[in-house]
């Protein structure tokens, strides 16, 4: 099936990739919330709890938190067609839910393009960091359910079901 450039903003009329021109858009407050889940084998989750989430590599949740913020800030360097944004805030929350860590990343800015990719990148990088920090305990750790939860600002608001 041939892509329809009129439906895909990152393709020009000849279906070549392009960075979207946001020069004529009006700036507005924009917020996006993304979530990722990292599922640990039960014995790994138990080891983490017993160790107070501190392993030889360091404080697991703290390092993942910082990595998530850094990831959100670096989104335009990682995703080729994303615009660089001046983020006003990036909040990362990591909570255990049974044997899984649930990472919530909320990003905000006042700008002409949304922050969905920044929120998704922040949650993803935090999840990857949890894997990296804990892989010595098991390679059976699974990163799953990286998803956009909601966005506000721009043309439309969106809240997705869980």
Backbone torsions as a table, in degrees:
resi	resn	phi	psi	omega
1	UNK	NA	127.1	-179.2
2	UNK	-76.8	133.4	179.8
3	UNK	-65.1	143.7	177.2
4	UNK	-97.0	103.3	-176.7
5	UNK	-56.5	-25.9	-179.5
6	UNK	-70.0	-21.2	179.3
7	UNK	-94.9	-18.1	-175.8
8	UNK	-114.4	106.9	-173.8
9	UNK	-66.2	-17.2	-179.2
10	UNK	-94.0	13.7	174.9
11	UNK	-121.7	139.8	176.0
12	UNK	-85.0	-174.3	-176.4
13	UNK	-61.4	-23.2	178.7
14	UNK	-98.7	15.8	178.5
15	UNK	64.0	28.3	173.7
16	UNK	-95.1	146.4	180.0
17	UNK	-65.0	145.1	178.0
18	UNK	-152.2	155.7	173.2
19	UNK	-84.3	131.9	-177.6
20	UNK	-65.1	136.9	176.5
21	UNK	-81.4	111.8	-179.7
22	UNK	-106.4	10.9	-175.7
23	UNK	-58.1	-32.3	-177.6
24	UNK	-93.7	1.1	-177.2
25	UNK	-82.4	151.7	177.6
26	UNK	-88.5	134.2	178.7
27	UNK	-68.6	143.3	176.4
28	UNK	-149.7	167.2	175.8
29	UNK	-72.8	133.1	-177.7
30	UNK	-133.2	136.5	-179.2
31	UNK	-138.5	139.1	174.6
32	UNK	-137.6	145.2	179.3
33	UNK	-125.4	124.3	177.0
34	UNK	-124.1	161.1	-177.2
35	UNK	-140.4	145.8	172.8
36	UNK	-135.2	153.9	178.6
37	UNK	-126.1	134.8	176.7
38	UNK	-118.1	115.5	-177.8
39	UNK	-97.4	122.6	179.6
40	UNK	-100.0	146.5	169.1
41	UNK	-58.2	145.4	-176.2
42	UNK	-51.0	-40.2	-179.0
43	UNK	-68.3	-30.6	177.5
44	UNK	-72.2	-43.8	177.6
45	UNK	-59.1	-41.1	178.5
46	UNK	-64.7	-42.5	177.8
47	UNK	-61.7	-41.8	179.6
48	UNK	-61.8	-46.3	179.5
49	UNK	-61.0	-46.6	-179.2
50	UNK	-61.0	-32.5	-178.4
51	UNK	-88.5	3.6	-177.3
52	UNK	64.5	27.0	-179.8
53	UNK	61.6	28.8	175.2
54	UNK	-120.9	120.0	179.7
55	UNK	-116.9	174.6	179.1
56	UNK	-53.6	-30.3	178.0
57	UNK	-74.5	-18.8	179.2
58	UNK	136.6	-168.2	179.7
59	UNK	-76.4	102.8	-169.7
60	UNK	-54.3	-53.2	-175.5
61	UNK	-69.1	-36.1	179.2
62	UNK	-65.9	-45.3	179.8
63	UNK	-64.5	-41.9	178.7
64	UNK	-63.4	-39.2	178.3
65	UNK	-59.5	-50.9	-179.4
66	UNK	-63.1	-41.5	179.1
67	UNK	-61.9	-38.7	178.3
68	UNK	-62.2	-42.8	177.3
69	UNK	-63.5	-45.0	179.6
70	UNK	-62.2	-39.5	178.8
71	UNK	-63.4	-44.9	178.8
72	UNK	-59.6	-42.5	-179.4
73	UNK	-67.6	-25.9	-176.3
74	UNK	-98.3	10.0	-173.7
75	UNK	-52.2	-46.6	-177.0
76	UNK	-66.7	-17.8	176.0
77	UNK	-84.4	-17.9	-177.4
78	UNK	-102.0	-36.0	-177.8
79	UNK	-106.4	111.0	-166.4
80	UNK	-53.7	-37.1	-173.7
81	UNK	-102.1	9.7	177.1
82	UNK	-79.7	142.6	176.1
83	UNK	-78.6	143.9	172.7
84	UNK	-70.4	132.6	-176.9
85	UNK	-123.1	147.1	173.5
86	UNK	-91.6	97.3	-177.6
87	UNK	-72.1	137.4	176.1
88	UNK	-86.9	-30.3	176.6
89	UNK	-160.2	155.6	173.3
90	UNK	-144.9	111.4	-179.8
91	UNK	-106.7	126.5	176.6
92	UNK	-115.7	131.7	173.5
93	UNK	-128.3	131.8	178.6
94	UNK	-124.7	122.0	-178.4
95	UNK	-133.6	143.0	176.1
96	UNK	-81.0	137.5	175.5
97	UNK	-130.7	93.2	-173.4
98	UNK	66.9	-124.6	-180.0
99	UNK	-93.8	11.4	-178.7
100	UNK	-116.8	148.8	170.8
101	UNK	-99.9	128.6	177.3
102	UNK	-105.5	123.0	-177.8
103	UNK	-107.8	123.3	174.5
104	UNK	-112.1	129.8	178.7
105	UNK	-125.6	119.8	177.6
106	UNK	-117.7	126.7	-176.1
107	UNK	-124.6	142.3	179.3
108	UNK	-137.7	149.4	172.0
109	UNK	-157.7	166.8	170.3
110	UNK	-110.9	108.7	-174.6
111	UNK	-163.0	-170.7	-175.2
112	UNK	-102.5	-0.1	176.9
113	UNK	-141.8	156.3	-173.2
114	UNK	-72.8	169.6	-177.5
115	UNK	-115.9	21.7	179.6
116	UNK	-59.9	-45.1	-177.8
117	UNK	-65.7	-34.1	178.0
118	UNK	-66.2	-42.2	178.3
119	UNK	-65.8	-43.7	178.5
120	UNK	-64.5	-39.9	179.5
121	UNK	-67.7	-42.6	178.2
122	UNK	-59.2	-46.0	179.0
123	UNK	-65.0	-40.3	-179.1
124	UNK	-66.8	-44.1	-179.1
125	UNK	-67.4	-37.9	175.1
126	UNK	-61.8	-41.8	178.7
127	UNK	-64.4	-44.8	177.9
128	UNK	-60.9	-36.8	179.3
129	UNK	-68.0	-39.5	175.1
130	UNK	-59.1	-44.0	178.0
131	UNK	-59.1	-49.2	-178.2
132	UNK	-60.7	-42.2	-178.1
133	UNK	-67.4	-27.5	-172.1
134	UNK	-110.9	-3.4	-174.1
135	UNK	-62.3	-22.4	176.6
136	UNK	-65.4	-24.3	178.3
137	UNK	-82.5	-31.7	-179.3
138	UNK	-174.1	144.1	172.2
139	UNK	-96.2	5.6	179.8
140	UNK	-89.8	13.2	175.9
141	UNK	-71.7	137.4	-176.7
142	UNK	-121.9	127.4	172.3
143	UNK	-92.9	126.4	-175.5
144	UNK	-146.3	165.7	173.1
145	UNK	54.9	45.4	171.6
146	UNK	-77.7	120.1	-173.6
147	UNK	-153.8	155.3	171.4
148	UNK	-80.0	130.9	178.9
149	UNK	-95.9	-45.1	179.6
150	UNK	-161.1	160.7	172.6
151	UNK	-145.9	150.2	179.9
152	UNK	-138.7	140.3	178.6
153	UNK	105.9	166.8	-177.6
154	UNK	77.2	-148.8	-177.0
155	UNK	-67.4	-32.8	-174.3
156	UNK	-152.8	157.2	172.9
157	UNK	-101.3	155.3	-175.6
158	UNK	-149.9	132.5	171.2
159	UNK	-131.0	120.1	-176.5
160	UNK	-95.9	146.1	178.3
161	UNK	-67.3	152.3	-179.1
162	UNK	-67.3	NA	NA
